[in-house]
Amino acid sequence: MAGTQSYVDDLSGTLDERLIISSTPQRSNALSNKFSGVLSASYADSEIRDALHSLDENEIKNTAETRRRLRLNVQKQVIQRNGAVVQEYGHVAEQLKRIGAIINSLTACCEVMRQHVTAARHENAPVLEEASSLLVQKQELETKKQLLDAFNKHFIMSEEDLLVLTGATEAVDDTFFGVLMRVKQIYVDCQVLLGTENQRLGLELMDQSSRNLNIGYQKLYRWIQKEFKTLNLESPQISSIIRRALRALAERPTLFQSCLDLFAETREHILTDAFYSALTGSSSGDNQNPVTKAIEFYAHEPLRYVGDMLAWTHSAAVSEREALESLFISDGDEISKGFKAGRQAEPWSAGDDEAFDGRKALGELVNRNLAGVARALRQRIEQVLQNHEDAVLLYKIANLVIFYRVTFIKLLGPDSSMLETLSSLVQSALRQFQTVVSDNASAIQAEIAAPTPDLRIPAFLDEALAQFTTLLKTYDSSLTAASSSVADFKSIISQALNPFLATCEKMAKETNEPSAGIFMTNCLIAAKTTLSAYDFVQDRVSELNEQLASLTSSLVEYQHAFFLHTSGLHPLLAALAPTEDTPGSLLNISTLPPFQLQPLTDAGQTLDDFLPSALMDAMENLKRLGNTKLSQEITADAAERFCEDFEFVEGKLTAADELREIALREGGEENEKEEQELVPLRSLFPRTSGEIRVLLS
């Protein structure tokens, strides 16, 4: 390639020289075009590169001779190479002829073999068809065998499993529940078979599964009954097998309820026996219990006796609920699902669509377990109520039972029979309380006597108020809601207080005023003092205040009358009552009898004698009033009214004197003598209202 390139470079230099030399305008166009074509040719062209490469391979030297013979040399080489190719193709043609002969031989051989194969095929066709049919039959039989094995494995119970499910001697354990679940699944899956053309198999399997299930549930039912009879609830938790058995038995609501009935009956006997054992220290088998003391031996006081029995009952209910809580609360959803499925298995119970409520069922079961205890408790407490006639004790027992009733509402719910028992006991206690109080009041009313000379509250009222104070304290410490306190205690007031106050009113009628008013005031003040400390009886306190206000007003009237009559002012005030403020009526005052010289002078003297000891004498009238402050207030009110009356009389007399003087002055000289002889009314009755107020303050 380097030689060729140098040859091209030399050729280009020669051409350039020739172009420079022959730059005359007479050169031929053909030569110019040739040179232009050579010069314009691109040596990057692939054909030119291949040509140059061929020149380089032939190692052609760049000489003048070579350049002249280049074409001939190239053509010679082409002819030689073509001859070589033709020679090689000759060998190929010979090989192809040999291959063609072989192919013809093979074709003939294949034709012979084809004829043999066709003949063999005709001979073996029946055998092949029979073999194919047998293979298909074999495959179908294998498929049927697999289906039968799968069917038997799923739908057919083994003898061992049936023995576990139905055998009376076999234990109820995890294996039993596994077999039971499998039978239930078979029963459900048999419904798929009912959708096929041949329903007989499905019906037979469902019937067989149903029988097996019923036998299994009956076995489970008997096992649970047996376990319930020996079940110890004192253990921390009921065993998981029992809980699982109850969840499974819930799919048969009738059997489940029957088991609960048996369990409730068993627990009722156990708890009743335990209650009697706690009371007496011995059980039904006369076995002494050295651990605890008998309630009847150390609870000598009736209230403590009742409280200990209620406390034991509450403790037993709490223990029973805690022991059974895992039975219905932790597995409540599973039991509810079982009940729902069981309604389909027991069509006669399908009308009860109420969902299973674990907490409600727990409360009902505990309530039924305590039924015997409730009967014994009611009998014992009613004996206590009948054998005691202390009203305070009866009321305390009633409030104690009310406390436990509220407690049992939270524990067992509002529909518990235990609550009915406690409510009945509350009514019995309150009824006995009312009877005792009524008998006491009737006995007192049958022996009504006049008040004592000192007008103190009678002994029966003092006892009644002491008793009522205890009732107030008991009620105030009870669980009665504040909103209903007033209404609830009104009946107690009407039974334990009002009859005694009514008896005091009848006693007051046996004496005169002011003794009657003072006696009733003392009684009402004592009652008010007892009630004032408690908010829930403020309505009754208001009623007592109204009665006291009426009695106080009567005592003020009495004291006022005492002031008027003792001071001698009453005749003057009575005479001036119809007098009007007209001049004529005022001038007629001097003509009235009480205002004549001697009567008026005597009235003034009586007033002077009365005033120094007026307050002391008035207070002496109320000395038997227990409240000194109230007696002072009554006397002060009466004195104030007396002062107002005196101011009225003083004003009338002063106005009359002024009118008389004016009339005499206007009469002229003939009246001067009469004026000199005129004696003013105020000179005969000289006391002023200021002096009266000072003396009576």
C-alpha positions as CSV (number, residue, x, y, z in Angstrom):
1,M,0.0,0.0,0.0
2,A,2.9,2.3,0.7
3,G,4.3,1.6,-2.7
4,T,1.0,2.3,-4.4
5,Q,0.7,5.5,-2.4
6,S,4.1,6.6,-3.6
7,Y,3.1,5.6,-7.1
8,V,0.0,7.8,-6.9
9,D,2.1,10.6,-5.4
10,D,4.6,10.4,-8.2
11,L,1.8,10.3,-10.7
12,S,0.3,13.4,-9.2
13,G,3.7,15.2,-9.3
14,T,4.2,14.2,-12.9
15,L,0.8,15.4,-13.8
16,D,1.4,18.7,-12.0
17,E,4.6,19.2,-13.7
18,R,2.9,18.4,-17.0
19,L,0.2,20.8,-16.3
20,I,2.7,23.5,-15.4
21,I,4.7,22.8,-18.5
22,S,1.8,22.6,-20.8
23,S,-0.1,25.5,-19.6
24,T,-0.7,26.6,-23.1
25,P,-4.3,27.1,-24.1
26,Q,-4.0,24.7,-27.0
27,R,-4.3,21.4,-25.0
28,S,-7.1,19.2,-25.8
29,N,-10.3,19.1,-23.9
30,A,-10.3,15.3,-23.6
31,L,-7.0,15.4,-21.7
32,S,-8.3,18.2,-19.5
33,N,-11.4,16.2,-18.7
34,K,-9.3,13.1,-17.9
35,F,-7.1,15.0,-15.6
36,S,-10.0,16.7,-14.0
37,G,-11.7,13.3,-13.4
38,V,-8.5,11.9,-12.0
39,L,-7.9,14.9,-9.7
40,S,-11.5,15.0,-8.6
41,A,-11.6,11.3,-7.7
42,S,-12.0,10.5,-4.0
43,Y,-9.3,8.1,-2.7
44,A,-11.6,7.4,0.2
45,D,-13.9,5.4,-2.0
46,S,-14.1,1.7,-1.1
47,E,-13.5,0.5,-4.7
48,I,-10.4,2.6,-5.1
49,R,-9.1,1.3,-1.7
50,D,-9.7,-2.3,-2.8
51,A,-7.9,-1.6,-6.1
52,L,-5.0,0.0,-4.3
53,H,-5.0,-2.9,-1.8
54,S,-4.8,-5.4,-4.7
55,L,-1.9,-3.5,-6.2
56,D,-0.1,-3.5,-2.9
57,E,-0.6,-7.3,-2.5
58,N,1.0,-8.0,-5.9
59,E,4.1,-6.0,-4.9
60,I,4.1,-4.2,-8.2
61,K,7.0,-1.8,-8.5
62,N,6.3,1.7,-9.7
63,T,8.1,1.7,-13.0
64,A,7.3,2.9,-16.4
65,E,7.2,-0.7,-17.8
66,T,5.0,-1.8,-15.0
67,R,2.6,1.1,-15.5
68,R,2.4,0.3,-19.2
69,R,1.8,-3.4,-18.6
70,L,-0.5,-3.0,-15.6
71,R,-3.7,-3.6,-17.5
72,L,-2.5,-6.7,-19.2
73,N,-1.1,-8.1,-15.9
74,V,-4.3,-7.5,-14.2
75,Q,-6.4,-9.2,-16.9
76,K,-4.0,-12.1,-16.8
77,Q,-4.4,-12.6,-13.1
78,V,-8.2,-12.4,-13.5
79,I,-8.1,-15.2,-16.2
80,Q,-5.8,-17.4,-14.1
81,R,-8.0,-17.0,-11.0
82,N,-11.2,-17.7,-13.0
83,G,-9.6,-20.9,-14.3
84,A,-8.8,-22.0,-10.8
85,V,-12.4,-21.4,-9.7
86,V,-13.7,-23.4,-12.6
87,Q,-11.4,-26.3,-11.7
88,E,-12.6,-26.3,-8.1
89,Y,-16.3,-26.3,-9.2
90,G,-15.5,-29.3,-11.3
91,H,-14.6,-31.2,-8.2
92,V,-17.8,-30.0,-6.5
93,A,-19.9,-31.2,-9.4
94,E,-18.3,-34.7,-9.1
95,Q,-19.2,-34.8,-5.4
96,L,-22.7,-33.6,-6.1
97,K,-23.2,-36.5,-8.6
98,R,-22.0,-39.0,-5.9
99,I,-24.5,-37.4,-3.3
100,G,-27.3,-37.7,-5.8
101,A,-26.7,-41.4,-6.3
102,I,-26.7,-41.9,-2.6
103,I,-30.0,-40.0,-2.2
104,N,-31.6,-42.0,-4.9
105,S,-30.5,-45.2,-3.1
106,L,-31.9,-43.9,0.2
107,T,-35.2,-42.9,-1.4
108,A,-35.6,-46.4,-2.7
109,C,-34.8,-47.9,0.7
110,C,-37.3,-45.5,2.4
111,E,-40.0,-46.5,0.0
112,V,-39.4,-50.2,0.8
113,M,-39.5,-49.4,4.5
114,R,-42.7,-47.3,4.1
115,Q,-44.4,-50.3,2.4
116,H,-43.3,-52.5,5.4
117,V,-44.6,-49.9,7.9
118,T,-47.9,-49.6,6.2
119,A,-48.4,-53.3,6.2
120,A,-47.5,-53.5,9.9
121,R,-49.9,-50.7,10.7
122,H,-52.7,-52.5,9.0
123,E,-51.9,-55.6,11.0
124,N,-51.5,-53.8,14.5
125,A,-54.4,-51.2,14.2
126,P,-56.9,-53.3,16.2
127,V,-54.4,-54.0,18.9
128,L,-53.5,-50.3,19.2
129,E,-57.1,-49.3,19.4
130,E,-57.7,-51.8,22.2
131,A,-54.6,-50.7,24.0
132,S,-55.7,-47.0,23.8
133,S,-59.1,-47.9,25.1
134,L,-57.6,-49.8,28.0
135,L,-55.3,-46.9,28.9
136,V,-58.3,-44.5,28.9
137,Q,-60.2,-46.9,31.1
138,K,-57.2,-47.3,33.4
139,Q,-56.9,-43.5,33.8
140,E,-60.7,-43.2,34.5
141,L,-60.4,-45.9,37.1
142,E,-57.5,-44.2,38.8
143,T,-59.4,-40.9,38.8
144,K,-62.4,-42.6,40.3
145,K,-60.3,-44.4,42.9
146,Q,-58.7,-41.0,43.9
147,L,-62.1,-39.5,44.2
148,L,-63.4,-42.4,46.2
149,D,-60.4,-42.3,48.5
150,A,-60.9,-38.5,49.0
151,F,-64.6,-38.9,49.5
152,N,-64.1,-41.7,52.1
153,K,-61.4,-39.7,53.8
154,H,-63.7,-36.6,54.0
155,F,-67.2,-38.0,54.5
156,I,-66.7,-41.4,56.1
157,M,-65.8,-41.7,59.8
158,S,-63.5,-44.4,60.9
159,E,-64.6,-46.9,63.6
160,E,-62.0,-45.4,66.0
161,D,-63.4,-41.9,65.5
162,L,-67.0,-43.0,65.9
163,L,-66.0,-44.8,69.1
164,V,-64.3,-41.6,70.4
165,L,-67.5,-39.6,69.6
166,T,-70.2,-42.0,70.8
167,G,-68.4,-44.3,73.2
168,A,-69.6,-43.9,76.8
169,T,-66.3,-44.9,78.2
170,E,-64.2,-42.7,76.1
171,A,-63.1,-39.4,77.7
172,V,-64.1,-36.0,76.6
173,D,-60.9,-34.4,75.5
174,D,-59.3,-32.6,72.6
175,T,-59.6,-35.7,70.4
176,F,-63.4,-35.8,71.1
177,F,-63.8,-32.1,70.1
178,G,-61.7,-32.7,67.0
179,V,-64.0,-35.6,65.9
180,L,-67.1,-33.5,66.8
181,M,-65.9,-30.7,64.6
182,R,-65.2,-33.1,61.7
183,V,-68.7,-34.6,61.9
184,K,-70.2,-31.1,61.9
185,Q,-68.2,-30.2,58.8
186,I,-69.3,-33.4,57.1
187,Y,-72.9,-32.5,57.9
188,V,-72.4,-29.0,56.3
189,D,-70.5,-30.4,53.3
190,C,-73.3,-32.9,52.6
191,Q,-75.4,-30.0,51.5
192,V,-73.2,-29.8,48.4
193,L,-74.1,-33.4,47.5
194,L,-77.8,-32.5,47.6
195,G,-77.1,-30.3,44.6
196,T,-76.1,-33.3,42.4
197,E,-78.5,-35.4,40.3
198,N,-78.3,-38.3,42.7
199,Q,-79.3,-36.9,46.1
200,R,-79.6,-40.2,47.8
201,L,-76.0,-40.3,48.9
202,G,-76.2,-36.8,50.4
203,L,-79.3,-37.6,52.3
204,E,-77.9,-40.8,53.7
205,L,-74.7,-39.1,54.8
206,M,-76.6,-36.2,56.3
207,D,-78.8,-38.6,58.2
208,Q,-75.9,-40.6,59.5
209,S,-73.9,-37.4,60.4
210,S,-77.0,-36.1,62.2
211,R,-77.3,-39.2,64.2
212,N,-73.7,-39.2,65.1
213,L,-73.9,-35.5,66.1
214,N,-76.9,-36.1,68.3
215,I,-75.2,-39.0,70.0
216,G,-72.0,-36.9,70.5
217,Y,-74.0,-34.0,72.0
218,Q,-75.9,-36.4,74.3
219,K,-72.5,-37.7,75.5
220,L,-71.2,-34.2,75.9
221,Y,-74.4,-33.3,77.8
222,R,-74.1,-36.2,80.2
223,W,-70.4,-35.4,80.7
224,I,-71.1,-31.8,81.6
225,Q,-73.8,-32.8,84.0
226,K,-71.4,-35.1,85.7
227,E,-68.7,-32.4,85.9
228,F,-71.2,-29.8,87.2
229,K,-72.1,-32.1,90.1
230,T,-68.5,-32.2,91.3
231,L,-67.3,-28.8,90.1
232,N,-65.4,-26.8,92.7
233,L,-65.8,-23.1,92.1
234,E,-63.3,-22.4,94.8
235,S,-60.6,-23.1,92.3
236,P,-59.2,-20.0,90.5
237,Q,-60.7,-20.9,87.2
238,I,-63.0,-23.4,85.6
239,S,-61.0,-25.9,83.4
240,S,-60.7,-25.1,79.8
241,I,-62.3,-28.4,78.8
242,I,-65.5,-27.4,80.5
243,R,-65.5,-24.0,78.8
244,R,-64.9,-25.7,75.5
245,A,-67.6,-28.2,76.2
246,L,-70.1,-25.4,76.9
247,R,-69.2,-23.6,73.8
248,A,-69.8,-26.8,71.8
249,L,-73.1,-27.6,73.6
250,A,-74.4,-24.1,72.9
251,E,-75.2,-25.4,69.4
252,R,-77.9,-27.4,71.1
253,P,-79.7,-24.6,73.1
254,T,-82.1,-27.1,74.7
255,L,-79.3,-29.2,76.1
256,F,-77.3,-26.1,77.0
257,Q,-80.2,-24.7,79.0
258,S,-80.8,-28.0,80.7
259,C,-77.2,-28.1,81.8
260,L,-77.4,-24.6,83.2
261,D,-80.6,-25.6,85.0
262,L,-78.9,-28.5,86.6
263,F,-75.8,-26.4,87.5
264,A,-78.0,-23.7,89.0
265,E,-79.9,-26.3,91.1
266,T,-76.6,-27.8,92.3
267,R,-75.1,-24.5,93.1
268,E,-78.3,-23.4,94.8
269,H,-78.1,-26.4,97.2
270,I,-74.4,-25.8,97.8
271,L,-74.8,-22.1,98.5
272,T,-77.8,-22.7,100.7
273,D,-75.9,-25.2,102.7
274,A,-73.0,-22.9,103.0
275,F,-75.3,-20.1,104.2
276,Y,-76.7,-22.3,106.9
277,S,-73.2,-23.4,107.8
278,A,-72.2,-19.7,108.1
279,L,-75.2,-19.1,110.4
280,T,-74.9,-22.1,112.6
281,G,-71.4,-23.3,112.2
282,S,-72.5,-26.7,110.8
283,S,-73.5,-27.9,107.4
284,S,-76.4,-30.2,106.5
285,G,-74.1,-33.1,107.4
286,D,-73.5,-31.7,110.9
287,N,-69.9,-31.2,110.1
288,Q,-68.5,-28.4,112.2
289,N,-66.5,-25.7,110.5
290,P,-63.7,-24.7,112.8
291,V,-62.4,-22.0,110.5
292,T,-65.2,-19.4,110.9
293,K,-67.4,-18.4,113.8
294,A,-71.2,-18.9,113.4
295,I,-73.0,-15.7,112.8
296,E,-75.8,-16.6,115.2
297,F,-73.2,-17.1,118.0
298,Y,-71.3,-13.8,117.9
299,A,-73.9,-11.4,116.2
300,H,-76.1,-10.8,119.2
301,E,-77.3,-7.4,118.2
302,P,-80.1,-7.7,115.5
303,L,-78.7,-5.0,113.2
304,R,-75.3,-6.7,113.2
305,Y,-77.0,-10.1,112.7
306,V,-78.9,-8.8,109.6
307,G,-75.8,-7.0,108.3
308,D,-73.6,-10.1,108.6
309,M,-76.1,-12.2,106.7
310,L,-76.3,-9.6,104.0
311,A,-72.6,-9.2,103.9
312,W,-72.2,-13.0,103.5
313,T,-74.7,-13.1,100.7
314,H,-73.0,-10.2,98.9
315,S,-69.6,-11.9,99.3
316,A,-71.0,-15.2,98.0
317,A,-72.6,-13.4,95.0
318,V,-69.3,-11.7,94.2
319,S,-67.3,-14.9,94.5
320,E,-69.9,-16.8,92.4
321,R,-69.8,-14.1,89.7
322,E,-66.0,-14.0,89.6
323,A,-65.8,-17.8,89.4
324,L,-68.4,-18.0,86.5
325,E,-67.2,-14.9,84.7
326,S,-64.8,-16.8,82.5
327,L,-67.6,-19.1,81.5
328,F,-69.8,-16.4,79.8
329,I,-67.7,-13.3,79.3
330,S,-64.4,-14.6,77.8
331,D,-66.2,-17.0,75.5
332,G,-69.4,-15.1,75.1
333,D,-69.0,-14.5,71.4
334,E,-68.4,-18.2,70.8
335,I,-71.4,-19.2,72.8
336,S,-73.5,-16.6,70.9
337,K,-72.4,-18.0,67.6
338,G,-73.2,-21.5,68.8
339,F,-76.7,-20.4,69.8
340,K,-77.3,-18.8,66.4
341,A,-76.2,-22.1,64.7
342,G,-78.3,-24.1,67.2
343,R,-81.5,-22.5,66.2
344,Q,-81.1,-24.0,62.8
345,A,-80.6,-27.5,64.3
346,E,-83.6,-27.0,66.6
347,P,-86.4,-25.5,64.5
348,W,-88.7,-25.4,67.5
349,S,-86.5,-22.8,69.2
350,A,-86.2,-20.7,66.0
351,G,-88.8,-18.2,67.3
352,D,-86.3,-16.9,69.9
353,D,-84.2,-14.5,67.9
354,E,-82.6,-12.8,70.8
355,A,-78.9,-12.9,70.7
356,F,-77.0,-14.5,73.5
357,D,-75.8,-11.9,76.0
358,G,-73.0,-13.3,78.2
359,R,-73.3,-10.7,80.9
360,K,-77.0,-11.1,81.1
361,A,-76.7,-14.9,81.2
362,L,-74.0,-14.6,83.9
363,G,-76.3,-12.4,86.1
364,E,-79.2,-14.7,85.6
365,L,-77.2,-17.8,86.5
366,V,-75.7,-16.2,89.7
367,N,-79.2,-15.0,90.6
368,R,-80.6,-18.5,90.2
369,N,-77.7,-19.9,92.2
370,L,-78.5,-17.5,95.1
371,A,-82.3,-18.3,95.0
372,G,-82.1,-20.7,98.0
373,V,-79.9,-18.2,99.9
374,A,-82.4,-15.5,99.2
375,R,-85.3,-17.5,100.6
376,A,-83.3,-18.3,103.8
377,L,-82.2,-14.7,104.1
378,R,-85.8,-13.5,103.8
379,Q,-87.0,-15.9,106.4
380,R,-84.3,-14.9,108.9
381,I,-84.7,-11.2,108.4
382,E,-88.5,-11.3,108.6
383,Q,-88.1,-13.2,111.9
384,V,-85.9,-10.4,113.2
385,L,-88.5,-7.8,112.1
386,Q,-91.3,-9.6,113.7
387,N,-89.5,-10.1,117.0
388,H,-88.5,-6.5,117.6
389,E,-90.6,-3.4,118.2
390,D,-87.9,-0.8,118.3
391,A,-88.8,1.7,115.6
392,V,-85.2,3.0,115.3
393,L,-83.9,-0.6,114.9
394,L,-86.5,-1.4,112.3
395,Y,-85.6,1.8,110.3
396,K,-81.9,1.0,110.5
397,I,-82.5,-2.5,109.2
398,A,-84.6,-1.0,106.3
399,N,-81.8,1.4,105.4
400,L,-79.2,-1.4,105.6
401,V,-81.3,-3.6,103.3
402,I,-81.6,-0.6,100.9
403,F,-77.9,-0.2,100.9
404,Y,-77.4,-3.8,99.9
405,R,-80.2,-3.5,97.3
406,V,-78.3,-0.8,95.6
407,T,-75.2,-2.9,95.7
408,F,-76.9,-5.9,94.2
409,I,-78.4,-3.8,91.4
410,K,-74.8,-3.0,90.3
411,L,-73.8,-6.7,90.7
412,L,-76.7,-8.6,89.3
413,G,-78.8,-6.1,87.4
414,P,-82.2,-4.6,88.0
415,D,-84.2,-7.7,87.2
416,S,-82.7,-10.0,89.8
417,S,-84.9,-12.0,92.1
418,M,-82.5,-11.2,94.9
419,L,-83.6,-7.5,94.4
420,E,-87.2,-8.6,94.7
421,T,-86.4,-10.3,97.9
422,L,-84.5,-7.3,99.3
423,S,-87.3,-4.9,98.1
424,S,-89.8,-7.1,99.9
425,L,-87.7,-7.0,103.0
426,V,-87.5,-3.2,102.8
427,Q,-91.3,-3.0,102.6
428,S,-91.7,-5.3,105.5
429,A,-89.2,-3.4,107.6
430,L,-90.9,-0.1,106.8
431,R,-94.3,-1.6,107.3
432,Q,-93.3,-2.9,110.7
433,F,-91.7,0.5,111.5
434,Q,-94.9,2.2,110.6
435,T,-96.9,-0.2,112.8
436,V,-94.7,0.3,115.8
437,V,-94.7,4.1,115.4
438,S,-98.4,4.2,114.9
439,D,-99.0,2.0,118.0
440,N,-96.7,4.3,120.1
441,A,-98.6,7.4,118.9
442,S,-102.0,5.7,119.5
443,A,-101.0,4.8,123.0
444,I,-99.9,8.3,123.8
445,Q,-103.0,9.9,122.3
446,A,-105.2,7.6,124.4
447,E,-103.7,9.2,127.6
448,I,-103.8,12.9,126.8
449,A,-103.3,15.1,129.8
450,A,-102.8,18.8,130.4
451,P,-99.3,20.2,130.1
452,T,-97.1,20.3,133.2
453,P,-97.0,23.6,135.2
454,D,-93.6,24.5,133.8
455,L,-95.0,24.0,130.2
456,R,-92.0,21.9,129.2
457,I,-92.2,19.6,126.3
458,P,-93.8,16.3,127.4
459,A,-91.6,13.2,127.9
460,F,-93.1,11.4,125.0
461,L,-92.2,14.2,122.6
462,D,-88.7,14.3,124.0
463,E,-88.4,10.5,123.4
464,A,-89.9,10.9,120.0
465,L,-87.5,13.7,119.0
466,A,-84.5,11.6,120.3
467,Q,-85.8,8.7,118.2
468,F,-86.4,11.0,115.2
469,T,-82.8,12.4,115.5
470,T,-81.5,8.8,115.1
471,L,-83.8,8.3,112.1
472,L,-82.5,11.5,110.5
473,K,-78.9,10.5,111.0
474,T,-79.6,7.0,109.6
475,Y,-81.3,8.4,106.6
476,D,-78.6,11.1,106.0
477,S,-75.9,8.4,105.9
478,S,-77.9,6.1,103.6
479,L,-77.5,5.8,99.8
480,T,-80.7,7.5,98.9
481,A,-80.3,9.9,96.1
482,A,-80.3,13.6,97.0
483,S,-82.9,14.4,94.4
484,S,-85.4,12.0,96.1
485,S,-84.5,12.7,99.7
486,V,-87.3,15.1,100.4
487,A,-90.0,12.9,98.9
488,D,-88.7,9.7,100.5
489,F,-88.5,11.1,104.0
490,K,-91.9,12.9,104.1
491,S,-93.6,9.6,105.0
492,I,-91.2,9.1,107.9
493,I,-92.0,12.6,109.1
494,S,-95.7,12.0,108.9
495,Q,-95.3,8.7,110.8
496,A,-92.6,9.4,113.4
497,L,-93.1,13.2,114.2
498,N,-96.4,14.6,113.1
499,P,-98.6,12.4,115.3
500,F,-96.7,13.5,118.4
501,L,-96.9,17.2,117.5
502,A,-100.7,16.7,116.9
503,T,-100.9,15.1,120.4
504,C,-99.1,18.2,121.8
505,E,-101.7,20.4,120.1
506,K,-104.5,18.5,121.8
507,M,-102.7,18.9,125.1
508,A,-102.4,22.6,124.6
509,K,-106.2,22.9,124.2
510,E,-106.5,21.6,127.8
511,T,-105.0,24.9,129.1
512,N,-105.6,28.7,128.6
513,E,-103.5,31.4,127.0
514,P,-100.7,32.2,127.2
515,S,-99.9,28.8,128.6
516,A,-101.2,27.0,125.5
517,G,-99.1,29.2,123.1
518,I,-96.0,28.9,125.3
519,F,-96.4,25.1,125.5
520,M,-96.8,24.7,121.7
521,T,-94.0,27.1,121.1
522,N,-91.7,25.1,123.3
523,C,-92.7,21.9,121.4
524,L,-92.3,23.4,118.0
525,I,-88.9,25.0,118.8
526,A,-87.7,21.5,120.0
527,A,-88.9,19.9,116.8
528,K,-87.3,22.7,114.7
529,T,-84.0,22.4,116.5
530,T,-84.0,18.6,115.7
531,L,-84.8,19.1,112.0
532,S,-82.7,22.2,111.2
533,A,-79.4,20.4,110.8
534,Y,-80.6,18.4,107.8
535,D,-81.2,19.8,104.3
536,F,-83.7,17.1,103.2
537,V,-86.3,18.2,105.8
538,Q,-86.2,21.9,105.2
539,D,-89.8,21.9,103.8
540,R,-91.0,20.6,107.2
541,V,-88.8,23.2,108.9
542,S,-90.5,25.9,106.9
543,E,-93.9,24.6,108.0
544,L,-92.7,24.7,111.6
545,N,-91.5,28.3,111.1
546,E,-94.9,29.3,109.9
547,Q,-96.6,27.7,112.9
548,L,-94.1,29.4,115.2
549,A,-94.7,32.7,113.5
550,S,-98.5,32.3,114.2
551,L,-97.9,31.3,117.8
552,T,-95.4,34.2,118.3
553,S,-98.0,36.6,116.8
554,S,-100.6,35.3,119.4
555,L,-98.1,35.8,122.2
556,V,-97.3,39.3,121.0
557,E,-101.1,40.0,121.0
558,Y,-101.3,38.7,124.6
559,Q,-98.4,40.8,125.8
560,H,-99.8,43.8,124.0
561,A,-103.1,43.3,125.7
562,F,-101.3,42.9,129.1
563,F,-99.6,46.3,128.5
564,L,-102.8,48.0,127.6
565,H,-104.9,46.6,130.5
566,T,-102.3,46.8,133.2
567,S,-101.2,50.3,132.3
568,G,-104.9,51.6,132.2
569,L,-104.5,52.7,128.6
570,H,-107.1,50.4,127.2
571,P,-110.2,52.4,128.3
572,L,-108.7,55.6,126.8
573,L,-107.7,53.8,123.6
574,A,-111.1,52.2,123.3
575,A,-112.9,55.5,123.7
576,L,-110.7,57.2,121.1
577,A,-111.0,54.4,118.5
578,P,-114.1,55.9,116.8
579,T,-112.8,59.5,117.1
580,E,-112.0,61.2,113.8
581,D,-109.5,63.9,113.1
582,T,-112.1,66.6,112.6
583,P,-112.3,69.6,115.0
584,G,-115.8,68.7,116.2
585,S,-114.8,65.1,116.9
586,L,-111.6,66.2,118.7
587,L,-113.5,68.7,120.9
588,N,-115.9,66.0,122.0
589,I,-113.0,64.0,123.5
590,S,-113.2,66.0,126.8
591,T,-116.9,65.0,127.1
592,L,-116.1,61.2,127.0
593,P,-116.3,59.5,130.4
594,P,-112.7,58.2,130.4
595,F,-111.4,61.7,129.9
596,Q,-113.2,63.3,132.8
597,L,-111.1,64.8,135.5
598,Q,-111.1,62.0,138.0
599,P,-111.0,59.0,135.5
600,L,-108.2,60.6,133.5
601,T,-106.3,61.4,136.7
602,D,-106.6,57.8,137.9
603,A,-105.5,56.5,134.5
604,G,-102.4,58.7,134.7
605,Q,-101.6,57.4,138.2
606,T,-102.2,53.8,137.0
607,L,-99.8,54.4,134.2
608,D,-97.2,55.8,136.5
609,D,-97.5,52.8,138.8
610,F,-97.2,50.4,135.8
611,L,-94.2,51.8,134.0
612,P,-91.4,51.1,136.5
613,S,-91.9,47.3,136.5
614,A,-93.7,47.0,133.2
615,L,-91.0,45.0,131.4
616,M,-90.3,42.7,134.3
617,D,-94.0,42.0,134.7
618,A,-94.4,41.3,131.0
619,M,-91.3,39.0,130.9
620,E,-92.8,37.2,133.9
621,N,-95.7,36.2,131.7
622,L,-93.3,34.4,129.3
623,K,-90.9,32.9,131.9
624,R,-91.9,29.4,131.0
625,L,-91.0,29.9,127.3
626,G,-87.9,27.9,126.8
627,N,-86.3,30.4,124.4
628,T,-85.3,33.5,126.3
629,K,-84.4,35.4,123.2
630,L,-87.8,34.7,121.7
631,S,-89.6,35.9,124.8
632,Q,-87.5,39.1,124.7
633,E,-88.4,39.6,121.1
634,I,-92.1,39.0,121.8
635,T,-92.1,41.4,124.7
636,A,-90.2,44.0,122.6
637,D,-92.7,43.8,119.8
638,A,-95.6,44.1,122.3
639,A,-93.9,47.1,123.9
640,E,-93.4,48.7,120.5
641,R,-97.1,48.3,119.7
642,F,-98.0,49.8,123.2
643,C,-95.8,52.8,122.5
644,E,-97.6,53.3,119.2
645,D,-100.9,53.1,121.0
646,F,-99.7,55.6,123.6
647,E,-98.6,58.0,120.8
648,F,-102.0,57.7,119.3
649,V,-103.7,58.7,122.6
650,E,-101.1,61.4,123.2
651,G,-101.7,62.9,119.8
652,K,-105.5,62.9,120.2
653,L,-105.3,64.6,123.7
654,T,-102.8,67.2,122.5
655,A,-104.9,68.1,119.4
656,A,-108.1,68.3,121.6
657,D,-106.3,70.7,124.1
658,E,-105.2,72.9,121.3
659,L,-108.6,73.1,119.7
660,R,-110.2,73.9,123.1
661,E,-107.8,76.8,123.7
662,I,-108.4,78.2,120.2
663,A,-112.1,78.0,120.7
664,L,-112.1,79.9,124.1
665,R,-109.8,82.6,122.7
666,E,-112.1,83.2,119.9
667,G,-115.1,83.5,122.2
668,G,-114.2,86.9,123.7
669,E,-114.2,88.2,127.3
670,E,-117.1,86.1,128.4
671,N,-114.9,83.0,127.8
672,E,-111.8,84.4,129.6
673,K,-113.1,83.2,132.9
674,E,-113.9,79.8,131.5
675,E,-110.5,79.7,129.9
676,Q,-108.8,80.3,133.2
677,E,-110.8,77.6,134.8
678,L,-110.1,75.1,131.9
679,V,-107.8,72.2,132.9
680,P,-105.8,70.7,129.9
681,L,-106.2,67.0,129.4
682,R,-102.4,66.7,129.0
683,S,-101.9,68.0,132.5
684,L,-104.1,65.2,133.9
685,F,-102.3,62.6,131.7
686,P,-98.8,64.1,131.5
687,R,-96.6,61.2,130.3
688,T,-95.0,61.6,126.9
689,S,-94.3,58.9,124.3
690,G,-90.5,59.6,124.7
691,E,-90.7,58.8,128.4
692,I,-92.7,55.6,127.6
693,R,-90.1,54.4,125.1
694,V,-87.3,55.1,127.5
695,L,-89.0,53.2,130.3
696,L,-89.9,50.3,128.1
697,S,-86.6,50.0,126.1
